[in-house]
Amino acid sequence: MSNPDGNAVLINSLSSSLRSTLNGLDTAPNLIRRVLKEGSWQSFTTPRGEQIKHTTFESFITTAPTAGLGKSLSEIVRVIGDDKEILALLAEELGTTTESLLKTGRPTGPNSPIELDARDFGSYARSGGWIFGLMVARSVKPGSGNGHQSDLSKNIPATDLKVSANRFALLSGTTAARVMRFYRAWERAAEAGLVPEAASLNPGQEVDLPASEEWAEYFTKYEQSTGRREGIAQQAEAAGTSYTEAMKVAKNPAAMRTAILGDSKTAEAAHRALMDRMEDDTDLQATLAHAIAKTPELRNAVSAESKKAERIDYIRRVAIEGTVKTPAGETLEIPPALRSTAQEHLSSFETKEEYIPAESTIEAYEAVKKLVSESIEADPDLSLRERRAKLYGRLQRAAKVFEDFNPDDLSSLNEPDIVEVLHKLHQAISACLESASRGASHTPLHVVNDM
């Protein structure tokens, strides 16, 4: 792929694979290999049609979707695992060694104060403490739009280099809500005169910190509260929205329900919020799963979406890997024309943010399957092996059914209908044996397991 629109297919496939909790780890390493080899990360088009350019691979990794992967370098290294080829490609692109990648999860060399703080914060954020509040206070400016990698090298005031809570969270591998909990605790301590205000601090600046036991008064008392108001306040600050307006909505659930039922945009916003919350709320996960399980319409919808995802995944494998496994268990190299067709279908799916109709996936899936079948039929030897494997599989399934029958059960049931069915089955088996005997003079094929 040599153009932004073509690169988008590969980038979207990699991003989708990294988000997957089921088979993502199976496909992501190979996709990372292709992205590195082809350089598709440098220029591509987002699903919204935006033209994205990156000058460094680390920028591509850490930039939030859909302009990047929204991952840390250490996460990418963990996904690659022990694949030496991909690690070598990544190390070469980053100008470091595979040993450094495996040891530290990121290349050695100079790091900006913000990146150092973000790395340490991600490792120890759960422990609390003044040092972690300082890391956030001197690096984060809530609502800031700065902090992209290209900004960090410009000759601008240090205070303007601060990043948003979302950006700091992305660098540290945590959440913006958690970052803001430390930020607010620091600000409360600043109001009490214990520490400087966050706005007066620069990235990397050191200050004298209060006694460690005093941190709990400003962090635990407020930030570990499970009250509704505090939770809404945290999200309002993290998202840069109005706490007052959010509280108005929270105080009137009936009005919120009415708006969701009556307005599609409100319903969509509620849907996205629920999906975000489900990542950490196991009770909500269980509630929605129970609702789906007891509602036939929802069960059917989930089943349909699952089949649709399987079809898209099949097309993705053909388009990205260029191979397909046949029923006989052979790996078939896909002709360039078929692979191109699969890539076109995949691009039409993965550059869309809206709902993809089931009919579209069925049409694309059947088209690709048909082309695969034609490729198999074009090879007489392969076609013959596939036919034998298909027939052999059916016979094995039929034999398995009869293995489960107990003849003693039949002797106690002298039913004419059962006897008639058995006679017909006997005739069919006899006809099959006779046909197989007539073909015995032909050169036999190897058994399926030897292919």
C-alpha positions in Angstrom: 0.0 0.0 0.0 1.7 3.2 -1.1 -1.0 5.9 -0.7 -2.8 7.4 2.3 -6.2 5.8 1.4 -4.5 2.4 0.8 -2.5 2.7 4.0 -5.8 3.3 5.9 -6.9 -0.3 5.4 -3.7 -1.6 7.2 -3.7 1.0 9.9 -7.4 0.4 10.7 -6.9 -3.3 10.8 -4.0 -2.9 13.2 -6.0 -0.6 15.4 -9.0 -2.9 15.4 -6.8 -5.9 16.2 -5.2 -4.1 19.2 -8.6 -3.3 20.6 -9.7 -7.0 20.2 -9.8 -9.0 23.4 -10.2 -12.4 21.6 -8.0 -12.8 18.6 -6.2 -9.5 18.5 -2.9 -11.0 19.9 -3.0 -13.5 17.0 -3.1 -11.0 14.2 -1.6 -7.8 15.6 2.1 -8.9 15.5 2.0 -9.6 11.7 0.1 -6.3 11.2 2.8 -4.4 13.1 5.4 -6.1 10.9 3.7 -4.9 7.7 3.2 -1.4 9.1 6.9 -1.2 9.8 8.1 -2.7 6.5 5.7 -0.7 4.3 6.0 2.6 6.3 2.2 3.0 6.1 2.3 4.7 9.5 3.9 7.8 8.0 0.8 8.8 6.0 -2.7 7.6 6.0 -6.4 8.7 6.0 -8.6 8.3 9.1 -12.2 7.1 8.9 -13.3 10.7 9.1 -11.3 11.5 5.9 -8.5 13.4 7.8 -5.0 13.2 6.2 -2.5 12.1 8.9 1.3 12.4 8.8 3.8 11.2 11.4 7.5 11.8 11.4 8.3 9.3 14.1 6.9 5.8 14.8 6.6 6.6 18.6 4.3 9.5 17.7 2.2 7.1 15.6 2.0 4.7 18.5 1.1 7.2 21.3 -1.2 9.6 19.4 -4.9 9.0 20.2 -7.1 7.1 17.7 -7.9 7.5 14.9 -4.8 9.6 14.1 -2.7 6.9 15.9 -2.9 3.8 17.9 -3.4 5.3 21.4 -0.9 2.9 23.0 2.3 3.1 24.9 5.5 1.7 23.5 5.7 -0.9 26.2 2.3 -2.2 25.3 3.3 -2.6 21.6 6.5 -4.5 22.8 4.3 -6.8 24.9 2.0 -7.5 21.9 5.0 -8.3 19.7 6.3 -10.8 22.3 9.4 -12.8 21.4 9.2 -12.3 17.7 12.8 -11.4 17.0 12.1 -10.2 13.4 9.5 -7.7 14.4 11.5 -6.5 17.5 14.4 -5.9 15.2 12.3 -3.9 12.8 10.9 -1.8 15.6 14.3 -1.2 17.2 15.7 -0.1 13.8 12.9 2.3 13.3 13.3 3.8 16.8 17.1 3.9 16.6 17.7 1.5 19.5 18.4 -2.2 20.2 16.1 -5.1 20.8 17.7 -5.6 24.2 16.6 -2.1 25.2 13.1 -2.7 24.0 12.8 -6.0 26.0 14.4 -4.5 29.1 12.7 -1.2 29.4 9.7 -1.3 27.1 11.0 1.8 25.3 14.2 3.0 23.6 17.0 4.4 25.8 18.1 7.9 25.4 17.0 11.4 26.5 13.3 11.8 27.5 11.3 14.9 28.1 10.4 15.7 31.7 6.7 15.0 30.8 7.5 11.6 29.4 9.5 10.6 32.4 6.8 11.7 34.8 4.1 9.9 32.7 6.1 6.6 32.8 6.7 6.7 36.5 3.1 7.8 37.2 1.8 4.8 35.2 3.8 2.4 37.3 3.0 3.8 40.7 -0.3 5.7 40.3 -2.2 3.2 42.5 0.2 3.9 45.4 -0.7 7.5 45.9 1.7 10.0 47.5 2.9 13.6 47.1 5.5 12.7 44.5 2.7 11.4 42.2 0.6 14.5 42.8 3.7 16.6 41.9 4.2 14.6 38.7 0.7 15.5 37.6 0.7 19.1 38.9 3.8 20.1 37.0 3.0 18.3 33.8 -0.8 18.7 33.4 -2.9 21.6 32.4 -6.6 20.5 32.3 -8.2 21.2 29.0 -4.9 22.0 27.3 -4.6 21.0 23.7 -0.8 21.0 23.7 1.6 18.2 24.3 2.0 16.5 20.9 5.5 15.2 20.4 6.3 17.8 17.8 5.5 20.6 20.4 8.1 19.3 22.9 11.1 20.3 20.8 10.0 23.9 20.1 11.5 26.9 21.9 8.4 27.9 23.9 7.8 28.7 27.6 8.0 25.6 29.8 4.5 26.2 31.3 3.1 26.1 27.8 4.5 22.6 27.3 2.0 21.1 29.8 -0.4 18.6 28.4 -4.0 17.7 28.9 -5.1 15.1 31.4 -6.1 12.9 28.5 -2.6 13.2 26.9 -0.8 12.5 30.2 -3.1 9.5 30.8 -2.3 8.2 27.3 1.5 8.5 27.9 1.3 6.8 31.3 -1.1 4.0 30.4 -3.8 5.0 32.9 -7.1 7.0 32.7 -7.8 10.8 32.6 -10.1 10.4 35.6 -7.3 8.9 37.7 -4.9 11.7 36.6 -7.5 14.4 37.6 -7.9 12.8 41.0 -4.2 13.5 41.8 -4.5 16.9 40.2 -7.4 18.0 42.4 -5.8 16.6 45.5 -2.7 18.7 44.8 -4.9 21.8 44.2 -6.7 21.3 47.5 -3.3 21.1 49.3 -2.2 24.3 47.4 -5.3 26.1 48.7 -4.3 25.1 52.2 -0.8 26.6 51.6 1.1 23.3 51.8 2.3 23.2 48.1 2.6 25.7 45.2 -0.3 25.9 42.8 -0.1 23.6 39.8 -0.3 26.5 37.4 3.0 27.9 38.8 4.9 24.7 38.2 7.0 23.8 35.2 7.5 20.2 33.8 10.4 18.6 35.7 10.4 21.2 38.5 11.2 19.9 42.0 9.6 21.4 45.1 9.8 20.6 48.9 7.0 18.2 49.7 4.9 17.9 52.9 5.1 15.0 55.3 3.9 11.8 53.6 1.2 11.2 56.1 -0.5 14.5 55.2 -1.3 13.3 51.7 -4.2 11.1 52.8 -6.1 14.1 54.1 -6.1 15.7 50.6 -6.4 12.6 48.5 -8.2 9.9 50.5 -10.8 12.1 52.1 -12.1 13.4 48.7 -10.8 11.1 45.9 -11.7 7.7 47.3 -15.3 8.8 48.1 -18.0 6.9 46.2 -20.5 9.7 46.3 -22.3 10.6 43.2 -21.3 14.3 43.3 -17.6 13.5 43.5 -17.8 11.0 40.7 -19.6 13.5 38.5 -17.1 16.2 39.4 -14.2 14.0 38.5 -15.7 13.2 35.1 -16.6 16.8 34.4 -13.1 18.0 35.0 -11.5 15.2 33.0 -13.8 15.8 30.1 -13.8 19.6 30.3 -17.6 19.8 30.7 -19.8 21.7 33.1 -20.2 20.1 36.5 -23.4 22.2 37.1 -25.0 21.0 33.9 -24.0 17.4 34.6 -25.6 17.6 38.1 -28.8 18.9 36.6 -29.0 15.8 34.4 -28.2 13.5 37.3 -30.9 15.0 39.5 -33.6 14.3 36.9 -33.3 10.7 35.7 -36.9 10.8 34.3 -36.0 13.7 32.0 -32.8 12.0 31.0 -34.7 8.8 30.1 -37.2 10.9 28.1 -34.4 12.6 26.1 -32.8 9.2 25.4 -36.1 7.7 24.1 -37.0 10.8 22.1 -33.7 11.9 20.6 -31.3 9.7 18.6 -28.3 11.9 19.3 -28.9 11.8 23.1 -29.3 8.0 22.8 -26.0 7.7 20.9 -24.3 9.8 23.6 -25.8 7.6 26.3 -24.7 4.5 24.5 -21.1 5.7 24.2 -21.0 6.7 27.9 -22.3 3.2 28.9 -19.7 1.5 26.7 -16.9 3.6 28.3 -18.2 2.9 31.8 -18.4 -0.8 31.2 -14.6 -1.1 30.9 -14.3 -0.8 34.7 -17.8 -1.4 36.0 -18.3 -5.2 36.3 -21.8 -4.7 37.8 -22.9 -2.8 34.7 -21.4 -5.6 32.5 -23.4 -8.2 34.3 -26.6 -6.1 34.2 -26.4 -5.6 30.4 -25.4 -9.2 29.8 -28.5 -10.4 31.9 -30.7 -8.0 29.9 -29.5 -9.4 26.6 -29.8 -13.0 27.8 -33.4 -12.7 28.8 -34.6 -10.7 25.7 -35.0 -12.9 22.6 -34.7 -9.9 20.2 -31.4 -8.8 21.8 -30.0 -12.4 21.8 -30.8 -12.6 18.0 -29.2 -9.2 17.4 -26.0 -10.3 19.3 -25.9 -13.5 17.3 -26.3 -11.6 14.0 -23.5 -9.1 15.0 -21.3 -12.1 15.9 -21.8 -13.7 12.5 -21.1 -10.3 10.9 -17.9 -9.9 12.8 -16.8 -13.4 11.8 -17.4 -12.6 8.1 -15.5 -9.3 8.3 -12.6 -11.2 10.1 -12.5 -13.7 7.3 -12.2 -11.0 4.7 -9.6 -9.3 6.9 -7.4 -12.4 7.0 -7.6 -12.8 3.2 -6.8 -9.1 2.6 -4.0 -8.7 5.2 -2.4 -12.2 5.3 -3.0 -13.1 1.6 -3.7 -16.7 2.5 -6.8 -18.8 3.4 -7.1 -22.3 5.0 -9.1 -24.7 2.9 -11.5 -27.4 4.3 -8.9 -30.0 3.7 -6.5 -28.0 6.0 -4.2 -26.7 3.3 -3.0 -23.1 3.3 -3.8 -21.5 -0.1 -1.9 -18.5 -1.4 -4.4 -15.9 -2.6 -4.0 -14.6 -6.1 -3.3 -10.8 -6.3 -6.7 -10.1 -7.9 -8.6 -11.9 -5.1 -6.5 -10.2 -2.4 -7.2 -6.8 -4.0 -10.9 -7.5 -4.0 -10.8 -8.5 -0.3 -8.9 -5.3 0.5 -11.5 -3.2 -1.3 -14.3 -4.8 0.8 -12.3 -4.4 4.0 -11.6 -0.8 3.3 -15.3 -0.1 2.8 -16.1 -1.5 6.2 -13.2 -0.2 8.3 -13.4 3.4 7.0 -17.0 3.7 8.2 -17.9 4.7 11.7 -21.6 4.2 11.3 -23.5 0.9 11.6 -22.6 -1.6 8.8 -25.7 -3.4 7.5 -25.7 -7.2 7.7 -26.5 -7.4 4.0 -23.3 -5.6 3.1 -21.2 -8.1 5.0 -23.0 -11.1 3.6 -22.5 -9.8 0.1 -18.8 -9.1 0.6 -18.3 -12.4 2.4 -20.0 -14.4 -0.4 -18.1 -12.6 -3.1 -14.8 -13.4 -1.5 -15.8 -17.0 -0.7 -16.8 -17.4 -4.3 -13.5 -16.2 -5.6 -11.7 -18.5 -3.1 -13.8 -21.4 -4.4 -12.9 -20.5 -8.0 -9.2 -20.5 -7.1 -9.6 -24.0 -5.7 -11.5 -25.3 -8.7 -8.9 -23.9 -11.0 -6.4 -26.4 -9.6 -7.5 -29.9 -10.5 -5.4 -31.7 -7.8 -6.4 -29.3 -5.1 -10.0 -29.4 -6.1 -10.0 -33.2 -6.0 -8.4 -33.2 -2.5 -11.0 -30.7 -1.3 -13.9 -32.8 -2.6 -12.6 -35.9 -0.9 -12.0 -34.0 2.4 -15.6 -32.6 2.3 -17.1 -36.1 1.6 -14.9 -37.8 4.2 -16.0 -35.2 6.8 -19.6 -35.9 6.1 -19.1 -39.6 6.4 -17.3 -39.3 9.7 -20.1 -37.2 11.1 -22.7 -39.7 9.9 -20.7 -42.6 11.4 -20.4 -40.7 14.7 -24.2 -40.5 14.9 -24.6 -44.3 14.5 -21.9 -45.0 17.1 -24.2 -43.4 19.6 -27.1 -45.8 18.8 -27.7 -48.8 21.1 -29.0 -51.8 19.1 -30.8 -53.0 22.2 -32.9 -49.9 22.2 -34.1 -50.7 18.6 -35.0 -54.3 19.5 -37.4 -53.1 22.2 -39.1 -50.7 19.7 -40.6 -52.7 16.9 -41.9 -49.7 15.1 -42.6 -50.1 11.3 -41.5 -46.5 10.6 -38.2 -47.0 12.2 -37.6 -50.3 10.3 -38.5 -48.6 7.0 -36.0 -45.8 7.7 -33.3 -48.3 8.5 -34.0 -50.3 5.3 -33.7 -47.1 3.2 -30.5 -46.2 5.0 -29.1 -49.7 4.3 -29.9 -49.3 0.6 -28.2 -46.0 0.5 -25.0 -47.3 2.2 -25.0 -50.3 -0.2 -25.2 -48.0 -3.2 -22.3 -45.9 -1.8 -20.2 -49.0 -1.3 -20.9 -50.2 -4.9 -20.0 -46.8 -6.3 -16.8 -46.8 -4.3 -15.9 -50.3 -5.5 -16.3 -49.3 -9.1 -13.8 -46.5 -8.5 -11.3 -48.8 -6.7 -9.3 -49.2 -9.9 -8.5 -45.5 -9.9 -5.2 -44.3 -8.2 -6.1 -43.8 -4.5 -5.6 -40.5 -2.8 -3.7 -40.2 0.4 -5.9 -40.0 3.5 -6.9 -36.6 4.6 -4.6 -36.6 7.6 -1.6 -37.1 5.4 -2.3 -34.2 3.1 
